[in-house]
Amino acid sequence: MSDAEGVVTSKGQLVIPAKLRRKLHIGKGTRVRFAPIQGGIAIYPQREYDIERFKGIFADARFPPDLERDPDREF
């Protein structure tokens, strides 16, 4: 796919071209993540299964003492 252009509004909103929205399955309400890259910005649609959402979810969890653990793993 060739380069596509979007427009940033006065409110800072970005219009993503329809071809890209269809190709990447970005619909109304899809959350996106912005990441700085050399010379620009990368935009990634976030999926329900995006593992980054769960980072640290068990940080304060207290696991039962009888929980079986793999010998090579730490909690």
N, C-alpha and C positions, 0 to 999 in steps of 0.2 A: 504494500500500500504506500502510495506517495505521501509526502508531507501534507498535513492539513492545518488549517488555521482556525483559531477560536478568537473570541472577542471578550475582553475584560470590561465589565460595565463600571459606571461611576461608583457603585457600591462594592466593587472588588469581586463580583461574581464572574465566573468563567463559563462561556458557552462552548460545550464540547460538540464538534461536528457530528451529525447524525450517523454518518458511515462508521465512525469510531465507536459511537455508543452502541450501535447494533453489533459490530464485530466483537466488542468486549462485554456485551450483555449488561450495559449500564442503563438502568431504567430509573424512573421516578423514585426518589428516596434512597438510591444506592449511595452508600458512604464511600468516599475516596480518600486515599492517603497521599500526601504530597511529600516528596523527598528531594532535597537539593542534590544535583549532580553537577559535574564540571560543565560549566557553560549553560546551565538551565535547570529545569525542574522536571522530575518524573512524577507522573500521576498514576496511582494504582487503585483499581477498584477493590474494596474490601469485601470479602465473601463471608458468609455466616461461619464457615469453617476455618477462617483465617486464624492460625495458631497464635499470632501475636496478641490477639484479644485475650488469651488465657494466660499470658505471661504473669507469673507471680500469684496466680489464683489460690494456690495452696500454701502461700508463704507463712501464714499464721495458723495453719491447720494443726490440730493435735491428733495424731494418728493413734489408734488403739495399740497398746503394748504387744498384743498377740498378733499383730499384723505381720504376715509372712513377708520377708524381704529377700530380694535377690542378693547374694553375697557380694556382687560387684557394684551394687548401687547404694547411694546414700540419700537420705531424705533431708 
